[in-house]
Amino acid sequence: MVEKKAKRTKQSINREELESRILRSAEVVFAEKGYSGSSMEAIAVTANISKQNLIYYFPNKELLYKRVLKEMLDIWIEKLSFLETQGDTPEAIIRRYVHEKMQLSRLYPNGSKVFAHEIISGAPVLKEYLISHLKPQFDRDVILVKSWINKGLVDDIDPEHLFFTIWAATQTYADFSVQMEVLLGKHRLDEDDFERAELAVTDFVVRALGAKKNN
């Protein structure tokens, strides 16, 4: 017997859409004002809803801030992993990884800024979540890179700092976008800028690993 999926009602769809709008609006306010400088009133205005309606979904600022951070980290974990599939070379995996990371910087710039603020502040809200959710995936990815090294597929590099370097090189296009815009003479970074950045970062990492010679 085929199990039927639960049908989504119009009410549940509307709720999901409103929650998403609230979270995107909260990202904007937290990114611009920081946690202490933000208010539920400002988030409600940005989301174009009443404060009472906002509180119905998220009773207080702390809860909303935690949700923004955890959602950002969950998206990161879902999209980013050095998963090895049959026939994939290290270069193919690296290129896919950098592409996904650059996409996150382009699509969620405010969420990235909020995440950066939290980390700079010592991760008071997110630290345990980083340990329980990000660390296990990070450890698995490091093991995979070490296996590449042992097989002679890439040069003998420091796996942990490989990831730190990729994160820094890609997140800068969200967290420090204003700096990039000024130096590139742009009002705002566009899709071509991100494609150019992705190619540059990927080629840099691939060459540093010596992965290209194994194709």
N, C-alpha and C positions, 0 to 999 in steps of 0.2 A: 504494500500500500504506500502510495506516494504521500509524503507529509506536506501539507499546504503551509506556505509561509503566512504569518499573520499579516492581514491587510492593514496598510497604513491609512488612518483616517485623515480627513482634511484638517481636523483639529490638531492631530499630532504633527502633521507637516507644518502647519502654521506656527506651532510651538517651537519646533526645531529651527525654523527660519528666523523667528524672533530671538531665540537664544543665540544663534550664530551672529545676528546683527548686534546684539548686546556685547558679545565677546569681542567682535571686531572693533566696536566703538570703545570698549574698555582698553583694548590694546593701544588705540590712538592716544587716549587720555593718559594712560600710565606711561607710554613712551615719551610724551611731551612734558608731563608734569612730575613723573616719578610717583612712587606710592604715596608718600606723605603729602605731596602737593595736589593729589587728585581727590575728587569728591564724587559721591554718588549723583549729585545734582549735575555735575559736568558730564558724566557718563550718560545720564538720561537725556540730556540735551543733545549730545552727539548722536545717540541712537534714535532721537526723535520720538521718544516715548515719555510718559509721565514718570516721576520718581516712584510713585506708588506701584506702577506696573513693573518697574525695574526691581523694586524690593520684593515683589511677589515671586520673581524668578531667582533673585540673588539677595537674600536678606541683609547682607552687609558688604562693605568694601573688601574686607579681608578674604571672605569666601570667594568673591569675584576675582580678586587678584590671584588666589591659589588656583582657581579654575583656568585662568588665562595661562599661567605658567605651566601647569600640568598638561594642558591641551597642546601647548607649543612643544613641550618635550615629547609627548606621545606622538605627534606628527613627525618629529625628528627621528624617533626610534623606529616608527613604521616605515619611513622612507629610506633611512640610511642604515645600511648594513653591507659589509663586504661578503654578501652571500655568494657562494661559489656554486654555479650550476654547470652541468655537463658541457664541456667544450669551451667554456669561458677561459680566456687567458687573464693573467693579472692586469694587463693593460685594459681589457674590456671592462673588467670589474671596476678599476680605478676611474675610467671615463664615465661609467654609469653613476658611480658614487658622487663624483664632482658635479655632474649634471644635476642630480637630485638636490645636492646641497646648495648649488647656485639657484635652483628653482625656488627653494624655500626662502632664500634671501630676497628674491624678487617678489614672490607672492605674499610673504608674511614679514615685511620689513619692520613693522611696529612690534609684532610679537617677538622678533629677534632682539629688538632694542630693549624690551621689557625683560627678556631673559638675561641679556647682558647686564642690565642694571642690578638684577637679583644676584648674579654671580659676583659682580664687583663689590656688592655689599656683604659678601661672605655667604651667600645662599641661605639666609636664615629660615626661609620658608621651604626651599626646594632641596636642601641638602640630603635629607633622608630619602626623598624620591629619586634623586640622582644615584644614590647608593643602591637602592632596590631595583631600579628600572634601567638606568643607563649603563651602570658598571658591568652587569652581566653581558650585555651585548658588546660592549667595548672589549671585554676580556676575550670573547669569542673571535672578534675581528682581529685582535692582536695575535691570537694563536694561528689564525689562517695566514697572516702575513709571515709569521715565523716559519710556517710550513713551506711557503714560497722560497724563503731564504735557504732552508735546509735542502730543498730540491734544486737549488741553483737557478730558479726562475727570475729572481730579482737580486740586486746587490745586497750586501749585508748592511742594512740600515737599522736605525732604532725604531721599532714598530710603533711604540706609544707616541713618540714625537712626530711620526709621520702623520698620525691622525690630528694631533694638535696643530700641526702646520696647515693641513687642509682646512680645518675648521676656521683657523685665523684668516686664511687667505680668501675664504668664501664669505664668511660672516661680515667681513669688513665692508662689503658692498651693500649691506643693510645697516649695520651699526654706525658706520662712518661715511654714509652715502654723500653727505654734504661736502665732505673733503674731496671725494671723487668728483663730484659735480663741479666744484670750483676749479680743480686742477685740469679737468677735461673741458672746461668752458661750456658746461651744459646746465640748462635749467633743471633738468631731471634726467636720471639715468634711464635709457630706453632699452628695448629688447636687443637692439644691436650691440649696445654696451655690455649687456650681460652675456651675449654670445661670444663677444670678443674676450671678455674676462674668463669665461669658462674654458675657452680654447687655450688661453695663456696659462692658466693655473693647471689645467690637465697636462699640457705638454711639459710644464716645469716638473710636475710630480713624476710623470712617466720617465722622463730623462733622469731625474735624481735617483729613481729606483733601478734604472737600467732595464726596465721591463720591455721596452720596445724591441730589443734585440731578440726576444723570445717568441715573436710572432711568426 
